Amino acid sequence: MTLISSNALFHFTDKMENISSILKNGFYPKYSREKVKINKNKGVLDRAIPMVCFCDIPLSQVTIHTKTYGEYGIGLKKEWALKKELNPILYLYENSYFARSINLIRDKVKNSNTDTDDNLGIIKEKVAEILRNIKNYKGKNYKQDCNLSNKSVIFYNEREWRYLPPYKNKEVKFWITKKELDANPKKIEEENEKIIKYPLKFNPSDIRYIIVKNESDISLMIQSIKEIYKSKPKMIEVLLTRIITIKQIREDF
């Protein structure tokens, strides 16, 4: 039976050293600029959001995704994702009923006076949280570190799950506004340096797959795993069985 979703969530990158860093330190959240069209007549939400992104795609279908985001990856158990409060994002089609409803709520809250209602401050924060978890069904990809930068894509095919660092950390901005981004082209880099101290952690036992591009990468990944987990020899043995290549995925899944 062909699966529509996976029992693991995958994070892909274009460099093997990034996977080694993840194994050693966890996932570093980074601010990613996104533009979401809600209503044709009211512009777009244009801001950079701190996040770590995963896809919920079976290995049998994942090679198309890797061509965009890189052919090195790590797959973690979905149970881990749920414990860490990750969630599938909401996809909306511009000017749909759902989009108009979101826009109405956003406008009502934005124009409300928090001075006359203490609860509005909480409501505004929760509406902003919803807005951090929405993405257009399709649109241009504004991420500069992928192969589809500034090209039109169907985001819905990515089946994205997203981790958002808790807003309670004072150094984590809810998002970086377009005004801030236009005023300072290095703003994202500066803010990324601040949130590096809030990584998304996992245990080695949460890992289901470690994906490398070529068979020639396997020995380097084995060496990296042995260095990172040198105090846990039994865990090393388990993790070495988790290594798989993109070539194997294409041929065997």
Summary of the structure (lengths in Angstrom):
residues: 253
radius of gyration: 19.7
end to end distance: 12.3
largest distance: 64.4
contacts: 730
relative contact order: 0.20
helix: 41%
strand: 25%
